[in-house]
């Protein structure tokens, strides 16, 4: 699921904290929060002293685009004791200021973590020209290997630009942001996938880690043009004879909203076999399938990390689409029509007037916007926009209001909540995750 699944698989608990004394508090302070021995999160607080002598603070983490410019609700400093409250993360930080160090703890529902902060000095950056060109490496995720390709160039105006491709996931031209080269330290971000990279530049190689949330994945990049292998299948002629053609069906991630799916088995003019999966409601088309095996009537295949397992009987394949440890029933029928979901936002005119406009909220540290409007044809529309993911806003496929209760659904996620004047309080639900969320209407 190009936009949402990728977003749901990335969801993590987010953290925050810091402070210091009087004028010495101004500036940025940094520390590392150890969630597990393998999972660490860099935390930065930037403090500014106000005219009345009190402080305000903004939280960032260079490890994840999900923690970006989050303003603290309150910063209290007295007698070397520091307290910070960040309601949008349901968290607070308490620390003791001693010289150039703040020793304290971050508290959030579910746990308390130690966090020590010291003054941060940004490394001196050098021109990023040495990074120009193409870099590729292999990422190993629990035995599943994914190719990661970074491409850097300059546009007509001389501006440095970058993109990332993950061929096995059919993910191409994902924008790379915040590229820096300070000494031999390379850093950049891929906001659309909530990824950060930190590595050591070694001429023709960059040794480092790709960080997603608090998970650190080793990734070494080597300079050179990457040639995408042809997505051909190693299946017998007998198996291809049974599979060749188009198969369609539906699977349900969100209750009462079946998602149309099509699987295509094809042969090239040279007699090579290949296969693709299409999920149009998620703008996911022509995604290659691999590792296809047909043993007796048992069929298995992969599409990047997700996989499919089923039983073939004539013109029907009965099985499941599997993401991590979650299974979604998906039966495919040969020659069946691929249906397209038409959005249905069934909300009365008076409620639409109340909802009309943009609403802002936070989901696991990501800024999320809901937009409601009536188009030129008089049809209700609702959209989800997650700017940090770098994708255009996506339409909700279903929407309804009962009393003051709102429910809106995409193919892979659902937002439900109570409409309270200029606020919507409820939950974001997807792939087994349920996250509290509050949206405030923008003026």
N, C-alpha and C positions, 0 to 999 in steps of 0.2 A: 504494500500500500504506500505509494510513493510519498505522499505528504504526511498522512496521519499515523500509519503504523510505525513508519520510521520515527515520528514524534513520540508515540507511546512507548516504544522500546527504549528510548533515551531517558524517560522520567526518573528523577532521583530526588532524595531529600536534599534541601539546600540549607546553607548555614550562613551565619553572620557574626560581627562583633567588633568592638574596640573603643578606645578613648585615652585621654591623657590630661595633663594639667596645664591650665592657663594658656599663655601664648605658645608654649612648647608643644601644644597639641596640634597646632596648625600643620597641614601637610598630610602626606600619605604614610600609613603604617601597615606593615605586612606581617603575616604569620602563616603557618601551615597547620591545618587541622587534620589529625589522623583519625579517620573513620574506622579503618581496619589497618593492619600492617601493610596490606597491599593497596589500600585506597586512601589517598591523601588529597586535600583540597587547599589550594592557596587562597588566602583571604586578604583583601586590601580594604582599608577604610581611609577615606580622605576627609579630613576635618577642616572646618572653616569657623573662625570665631566671629560671632555677631556683635553688633554695636553695644549690646547690653552685657557683653562679656561671656554669654553662654555659647554653646557650640551646636553646630549642625553637622551631620555626617552622611556620606554616601558610600555604599558598599559595592565592591566589584570583586570578581575573581578572574584572573587571567587564564584559568584552566577551563572555564565554561562560559559560553555566551549567554547562558541562562541566568547568571548572576551579573547584571550589568546596570550600573547607575541606580541602585535601589536606595531611596532616601530613608533614613531612620526617622521614626515618628518622634522620638525624644532622645536627647543625650543629656545625662545628668552627671556632673563632676563636682565632688565635694570631699575635702580632706583626703585627697589621693584615691578616693573610691569612684569608680566609673560604672555607670549603668546605661545601657543602650537598649531601646525597644524597637523592634521591627515587626509591626503587626501583620504585614502582608506575607511574612514567612512564619508567622506564629512563633517567633523566637525572640530571645533577649540575651544580652551579654553583660556579665558583671566582671569587673577586673580591678586590680590594684596597680596604681602607677608608681613605679620606682625608677627614678632616673630615666634612662632611655629604654625602658621596658615596661610593658603592660602584661601582667600575669592574670589570667582569668578563665572563665568557662562560658561556653555557649549553651543555652538551654532551649530545647525545642521538644514538642510532644514526641515521646519515644526515646528520649535520651539526653545526656549531658556530655559535652566534649570539651577537653582542655584546649585553650587557644592563647598562645603567647605572641605578642606583637612587638615589633621594633621598627624604628624609622626606616623608610624605604627610599632608596636612591635609584632612579631609573638608569639602566646602563646606557652608555653613549652609543647611539646608533651610527652605523656606517651605511653607505649606499648599498641597495639590494641587488645591484647589477650582477654580482656573482651567482645569483639564483636563477637568472634568466635561462630559459630552456625547459626541458622536460625531465621529470624525476619519477621513478616508479619503485614500488616495493610491495612485499607480500605481507598481509595481515593474517595472523592465525587466531581465529576465534573458536575455541573449543574444538579444534580439529578441522574447522571449515576455513579454507584459505581464500582470501579475497585480495585481488589486485587493486592497489591504490596508485593512481597516476596524478601527479601535480604538474601543471603547465603554467609557466610564467613568461610574460612578454610585456611589451610597451605599446600603448595605443598611439594614434596619430599625434596626440598632444604630448607624448613622452611620459604619460602616466603609467606606473607599474600596475599590471593587472594579473590576476591569477585565477585558475579554475582547477577543479578536481574531478576525476572520472573514477567510477568503480564499475568496471565492465561487467562483472558477474551479477551486479544488481541493476544493470541497465541505467545507472545513474551517471549522467553526463553534464558537463558544464556547470557544476555547482560552484558558485562564487567563493573565492578565497579572500578573506579580509584580514586587516591588521597585520600585514607581513612586516617583520622587523629582522634586522641582522645587527646584533650588538656584540662586537668582538667576534667570537666564533659561535655565539648562541643564536639559533634560528627559532623564530616563533611565528605562527600564523593561525588563523581560525577559519572554520567552515561552519558559519552560523546555521545554514539550512539543516545540517545534521548534528548540530550541537557538539562539534568536535573542536579540539584545540591540539596543536602540535608543538612540541618543544624538542629541539635537537641540537647537535653539535656539528657545525659545518666543517667538512674535511676535504674541501676541493671538489672531488667527483663523487662524494658520498656524504650523506647526512645521517648520523646515528642518533636516534631519539625515540620518542614515545608519542602515540596518538592518544589523547585523553578525552573520554566521553563521560561527563559527570564526574564521578570519583574513580572511574575505572581507567587504569593505566595500561595501554597495550603497546608492546615494543614494535617499532616500525623503522626499518632502515631503508632509506631512499638512495637509489643510485641514478646518476645522471645518464640520459640516453633516451632515444626514441623508443616508445613501447608500441609494439605491433599487436593489435587485438587478434587472438586466434579466431578462426572461423568457428561459429557455434554449430559444429556438426556432431551427430550422434553416432555412437558405436553400438548399433542395434542390428539384430539379424534381419534378413529380408522377410522372414516369416513374421517376426514381430511387427515390422513396419507395415506389412500388408494388413495386419489387424488394426493398427493404430492410425494409418494415414487418413487425413481428412480433418474436419473441424468438429469439435465437441463443445457443447455449451451446457451451463447449469447455473445454479446460484448457491452462495453460502451466506450465512448470517452472522455478522459480528455484533450487530445491534438488533435487539428484539423488534420483530415486525418490519424489518427493512432488509430483505434479501438483496445481496450484491451479485449482479450478473458477472459471470466469468466465462471466458472462451479459451480453449486449448487447441492449438493448431499443430498437426504433424505434417511436415512437407518434405518434398524431395527437390533438390536443385537440378538444373539441366545436366549436371555432371553425375547425377545419380546419388549424391550425398544426402543423408538424412538430417533434418533439423526440426526443432519444435519451439513454440512460443506460447506465452500466456498473455491474455488481454483482460484488464479490469478497467473498463472505460469510466466508471463512476469515480475512480481515483486517478484518472488521467494516466493510467499505466497501460501502455500498449507495446507490443513486440518485445516483451521481456523474455530472453532466451531461457529454455529449460535444459537441464544437464543431468548427467548420471541416471539416465532412463534405463530401467531394467524391467523386463517382462519375463517372469519365471512362472511357467504354467499360466494361471489366470491372475497372478499377483503382479501389480504394477507399482513401481516407485519412481519418483523423479524429484529434482530439486530446482528451485528458482532462487539462487543465492542462499540466504539463511533459511527461509521457509522451505518446506518440502510437502510432497503429496504422496499418499499411500492409498491404494484402492484395489478393487477386484474387478476384472474385466469379464463381462458376460454378454457376448454378442455386441449390440450397439450401445451398451450402457456400462459405465465405469462407476462403481459405488465406492466411496472412500472419504478421506479427510484431508483437509489442508491444515498443516501443522506449523505453528509458530511457537518456538521454545517448547514449553510443555502444554500448550493449549491446542486443542483440536476443534476444527470447525467442519461440520459435515458438508461435503461437496460431491454431488452425483452429477456425472457428465453424460450427456446423450449425444450420440453421433448425428450430425446434421440438424440439431436443434437450433432455433433462432436465438441470437444474442440480443437480449432485451436491454433497452436504455431506460434508466430511471428518470422520470420527470419530477422536478421539485414540486412539492405540495405544502405550502405554508398556509395552513387553514387557521387564520387569526382574524377576528372580527375587525371592522373598520375603526371602531373607537379604540380598541387595544393597539392596533397598528399605529394610530396617531400618537399614542403614549410611548410606544417603543421606538418610533421613527428617530433615526440618528445613530450615533456611535457610542458604544459602551466599552469601558476599559477595565480589564481585570488582570490578575496574575495567576498562572498555573505553574507550580513548581519553579517560580522565579522567572518564567517567561511572560513577557507582556503580551496579552491576548485582547483582540478587539472583536466585538459583535456589532454588526451593522444591520439595521432594519430599514426597508424602504418599499415603496410601491412603484413599479416600473411604468413605462409609457402605455403598456397594454392593460394597466389596472391590476396587475398580478403582484401579490405579496412576495417579497424577496428577503432572504436573510443570509448573511455572509460571515465567515470566520476568517480572521486575519491574524497571522503570527509573524510580525515583521522580522524577528530575530532568526526565523527560518529561511528568510530570503525568497519566499514563494508568494505569488499573488493571492489575493483573498479567494477563498473557495466557498461555493454556495452550500447552504444546508439543504438537504433533500426532503426533510419532513419537519413540520413545526406546528404546534398547537398550544392553545391556552385554555385552561379550565379553571374558572374563578380567577385566582391570582397566580396559579401554577403554570409555569412555562416549560415546554419540552421542545428541544430542537435537536435534530440528528443529522450526522453525516453517515456515510457508509460504514465508518469504523469507530465513531465516537458519538457521545450524547451529552448534552448539557441540560440539566433540569434544575429549576429553582423557583423561588417565590419573587414576584414583582412587588417591590415596596417603594413607591414613589420614584425616586431617582436612583434606585438600587435594585439589583437582582442578586439574591443570595441563594446558592445551591451547590451543585456538584458537577464535576467533569468525570465522565465514565468512559473507559475504553480498555479492552483486552484485560479485564479483571481489575484494573486500577480504578479507584474511586477517590477523587481529590476535591476537597472543599474549595470553592471559588466564589468571589464576590465581584460583580461588575458595577461600576459607577458610570452614570450617564454623563457624557461630556457636554459642556455648555456650548 
